[in-house]
Amino acid sequence: MVSKKLWIRIGIGIFVILFILNIAGSFFFYNLAIDRGVKDFLSGNEDLEVSAEAMDAFLEGGWQDWVDNQDFENWKMESHDGLELQGYYLEADEPTNKTVVFAHGYLGNGMQMGLYGQYYHEELGYNVFTADMRGHGESEGDYYGFGWHDRLDYLGWIDMLLEKEGADTEVLLHGLSMGAATMLMVSGEELPSNVKAVVADSPFTSVYDLFDYQLGRMFNLPAFPVLPSTGIVTNIRAGYTLKEASALEQVKKAEVPILYIHGKADTFVPTRMTEKLYENTKSEAELVTFEGANHGEAFVVHKEKYIHHLRDFIEQHMN
């Protein structure tokens, strides 16, 4: 018969093994998603497959050629924690006090927001500013902030923009996916009155919620105990926690109007996250969803409807 002491030893041994496995898993998931580098796990991800309709519209739009033919000014800024960040500014063809500030998605770069920038510049006559978020493109940083530290970076970019353009400048913030969550995180900060509104296309509620969803969908794993320990690793190595990085908590403090946009067929960041954000927004808010649009596809799949709602929103809130 197995003695009580042996059972205790077995129990302790199992606990130690599980503890070690959990720590190892935490570092694995940090390196998988947050540490800067190539993310092979997204290759072949069905949730990110672009529909043939969206791909055709994306390739035929001509926006890449438009970006290549523009004379963007290169801006540099040192972040609050000493990183050199890269921004890009394009003046409007005719003098204007209107500027759109873009934030791109995960693993992207600032110039990819030219997909939207072309419309703002050519059709609305706006100045355009976009940036490589920390850890992306030409900006320094060895981790992805998922918007949390980036919100402070954008406060710096906005200050720099106002110094260049003057006190009468009106700023519209427009973000996609991770960039949308970033702009929502910015919205909860104390902003200059020049910031008039936010457009958030396909945002997530928080990094914890996003990882919880992806753990279940991609790996069939529960959030506990992996995410709490991954949060500890993230706090040690990147200086923020997964729950702290919350767009949801920020919009509860927002003072600027927000236009929420999301595709109803989005399986990478579920539509319910944007619905929850909309329901909890303190400021004036509008939610528009798009049938058949997967993650970030709404602008190319339903461009006419997208522009209609965007233009109405802008006309209401940009003087």
C-alpha angles and dihedrals in degrees: 000000000000112000124234091245091055092051089051090051091048091049093049090047092052091048092051092048092049091046092052091046090051093050090048090049091051092055089044093055092043090054090042098054113009108032111089114257147079112325106210092171089075093057109105092007105158091210089064098045109127116225118242089245092053093044092052092049091045094052096041096049094087092217094128090059089047091054092048091052097050124096100228118185113231112232126189129198135178112228124226089263097047105266121141107232128195125223135176126213128192120188119219119254090242124037112271139159092219120102132174117209116202135204119193133214134265113303090003133111139228098262092060087072086071083093085077098022093068091061094047092047101041102031104029098030094231131158108243129218125178133164143197103246118229111290091019136095114334095343121105124243135106097222140046113249097199087218102304102101088023090067088066091046090055092051086058093048090050091052090050090049093052091050089056100041103034140237097302093060117129116207130201118192116213123180137174124212106315086011090054091053088048093055090047089053088051090052092065093058127086102274133191113255088247090078102087107172149348132230112200115189115190100341128174125228097232139338089251092053092047093050091044090055094045094046090057097041100042103028106018089234129139121238093243126104098359101059099046090053092042086054090056091051090047091051092051096045104030104021101241139080127233094241093043090060093075127152087182094063091045096054088054085069098038120129099179124082115260131206111203119202127184140159115238091218094055109133097167096060107015118232090235089073092062090044089055091048091050092049092052100043114122096202130060108296142180129196124204122179128192126217116234095006118133124201111327093346100113097094094055100033097045101018097152093052092042093053092044092058093038093052093047090051093048093048089054097050110025108075 
